[in-house]
């Protein structure tokens, strides 16, 4: 089972101000707009997704660094391993390209997003 880091998601009350902060202070560049949600930034090879709270997601959301995401080439085995380890699955969704996506609990209120490789 191979995992790779996909993105770090920052949820903020002021998307434009947060984007400006990372571009001005840390040299992030804009990759793409996520219409109605926010922006994807490139922070020296790490993708930052900057949005507000997303109405279509029904698991608990909070401001700050909410979650990191990984892509897996074996979604069922990855979720099975997490469940076997006692990790709570908060929500499972279908991604924009039909792949499976899960949000799982992490320590201190953080979350991890598991994305099925398309």
Secondary structure as UniProt FT lines:
FT   STRAND          3..11
FT   HELIX           15..26
FT   STRAND          29..34
FT   TURN            35..37
FT   STRAND          38..43
FT   TURN            44..45
FT   STRAND          46..51
FT   TURN            55..56
FT   STRAND          64..72
FT   HELIX           75..84
FT   TURN            85..86
FT   STRAND          89..94
FT   TURN            96..97
FT   STRAND          100..105
FT   HELIX           107..109
FT   STRAND          111..116
//
